[in-house]
């Protein structure tokens, strides 16, 4: 949006003002990826320690509950790192957040037999995280 300097009321709109539209979505993605990361860490620890949190009579596709627990724990730690990067406005955090949310959707798809409602809820949150980071994540300089 270019303006001329001839007019006394003319002013320039800074790029930070133009990018304010996506700030809420980027903040939402940061908060949600940290929540999902914490949930994955807790679910991973519960699965690794063979707690009674999950259904016992469940058949898994590739391996056992312990293996999926390690995957969830690893994804949760990486998601927490990505959340801190999103809040720090780091460019790499957008891509790490998108990739970990996508991988987490696959992990939740496998976990759906062990904890169906929680898996579906986390998958829905992952879709919103991916949308927020793809649509508005590039506007990291004006975020927050």
C-alpha positions as CSV (number, residue, x, y, z in Angstrom):
1,X,0.0,0.0,0.0
2,X,2.0,2.9,-1.3
3,X,1.1,6.5,-0.4
4,X,2.6,9.8,-1.5
5,X,4.3,12.2,0.8
6,X,2.7,15.2,-0.8
7,X,-0.4,15.0,1.3
8,X,-0.2,16.2,4.9
9,X,-2.4,13.3,6.1
10,X,-0.6,10.6,4.1
11,X,1.0,7.8,6.1
12,X,2.5,4.5,5.5
13,X,1.2,1.3,6.9
14,X,4.0,-0.8,8.3
15,X,4.2,-4.5,7.5
16,X,3.6,-5.3,11.2
17,X,0.2,-3.7,11.0
18,X,-0.8,-5.6,7.9
19,X,0.1,-8.9,9.4
20,X,-1.9,-8.6,12.6
21,X,-4.7,-10.7,11.2
22,X,-2.9,-14.0,11.9
23,X,-1.5,-13.2,15.3
24,X,-4.3,-15.0,17.1
25,X,-4.0,-18.1,15.0
26,X,-0.2,-18.3,15.6
27,X,-0.7,-17.8,19.4
28,X,-3.4,-20.5,19.3
29,X,-1.0,-22.9,17.5
30,X,1.7,-22.2,20.0
31,X,-0.6,-22.9,23.0
32,X,-2.2,-25.9,21.4
33,X,1.1,-27.5,20.3
34,X,2.4,-27.1,23.9
35,X,-0.8,-28.7,25.3
36,X,-0.6,-31.6,22.9
37,X,3.1,-31.9,23.6
38,X,2.4,-32.2,27.3
39,X,-0.4,-34.7,26.7
40,X,1.9,-36.8,24.5
41,X,4.6,-36.8,27.2
42,X,2.1,-37.9,29.8
43,X,0.6,-40.5,27.5
44,X,4.0,-41.8,26.5
45,X,5.2,-42.1,30.1
46,X,1.9,-43.9,31.0
47,X,2.3,-46.3,28.1
48,X,6.0,-47.0,28.8
49,X,5.4,-47.7,32.5
50,X,2.5,-50.2,31.7
51,X,0.0,-48.2,33.7
52,X,-3.7,-49.1,33.7
53,X,-4.6,-46.0,31.9
54,X,-5.0,-47.8,28.5
55,X,-7.3,-50.6,27.6
56,X,-5.5,-54.0,28.0
57,X,-7.5,-56.0,25.4
58,X,-6.3,-53.9,22.5
59,X,-4.6,-55.2,19.4
60,X,-1.9,-53.0,17.9
61,X,-0.9,-52.8,14.3
62,X,2.9,-53.1,14.4
63,X,4.1,-53.6,17.9
64,X,3.0,-53.2,21.5
65,X,1.9,-50.3,23.7
66,X,5.4,-49.8,25.0
67,X,6.7,-49.0,21.5
68,X,3.9,-46.5,20.9
69,X,4.7,-44.9,24.2
70,X,8.2,-44.1,23.2
71,X,7.0,-42.6,19.9
72,X,4.5,-40.4,21.8
73,X,7.1,-39.4,24.3
74,X,9.6,-38.4,21.6
75,X,6.9,-36.5,19.6
76,X,5.8,-34.7,22.8
77,X,9.3,-33.5,23.6
78,X,9.8,-32.2,20.1
79,X,6.4,-30.5,20.1
80,X,7.3,-28.7,23.4
81,X,10.5,-27.5,21.7
82,X,8.5,-26.3,18.7
83,X,6.1,-24.5,21.0
84,X,8.9,-22.5,22.6
85,X,10.2,-21.7,19.1
86,X,6.8,-20.5,18.0
87,X,6.6,-18.2,21.0
88,X,10.1,-17.0,20.3
89,X,9.1,-16.3,16.7
90,X,11.7,-18.7,15.2
91,X,11.2,-19.5,11.6
92,X,12.2,-23.2,12.0
93,X,9.5,-23.7,14.6
94,X,6.8,-23.3,12.1
95,X,8.0,-26.3,10.1
96,X,8.8,-28.4,13.1
97,X,5.3,-27.7,14.4
98,X,3.7,-28.7,11.1
99,X,5.8,-31.9,10.8
100,X,5.2,-32.9,14.5
101,X,1.5,-32.2,14.3
102,X,1.3,-34.4,11.1
103,X,3.3,-37.2,12.7
104,X,1.2,-36.9,15.8
105,X,-1.9,-37.4,13.7
106,X,-0.4,-40.7,12.6
107,X,0.5,-41.7,16.1
108,X,-3.0,-40.9,17.3
109,X,-4.4,-43.0,14.5
110,X,-2.5,-46.0,15.8
111,X,-3.5,-45.2,19.4
112,X,-7.2,-44.9,18.5
113,X,-7.8,-48.5,19.6
114,X,-6.3,-47.9,23.0
115,X,-7.9,-44.6,23.8
116,X,-10.4,-43.7,21.1
117,X,-12.0,-40.4,22.3
118,X,-8.7,-38.8,23.4
119,X,-7.1,-39.8,20.1
120,X,-9.9,-38.2,18.1
121,X,-9.8,-35.0,20.1
122,X,-6.0,-34.7,19.7
123,X,-6.3,-35.4,16.0
124,X,-8.8,-32.5,15.7
125,X,-6.4,-30.2,17.6
126,X,-3.5,-31.3,15.3
127,X,-5.6,-30.3,12.2
128,X,-6.1,-26.8,13.7
129,X,-2.4,-26.5,14.6
130,X,-1.5,-27.4,11.0
131,X,-4.0,-24.9,9.6
132,X,-2.8,-22.1,11.8
133,X,0.9,-22.6,11.1
134,X,0.4,-23.1,7.3
135,X,-2.0,-20.2,6.9
136,X,-0.5,-17.7,9.3
137,X,2.8,-19.0,10.6
138,X,4.9,-17.1,8.1
139,X,3.9,-13.9,9.8
140,X,6.2,-14.6,12.7
141,X,7.8,-11.2,13.0
142,X,4.5,-9.5,13.8
143,X,3.2,-12.3,16.0
144,X,2.1,-11.5,19.5
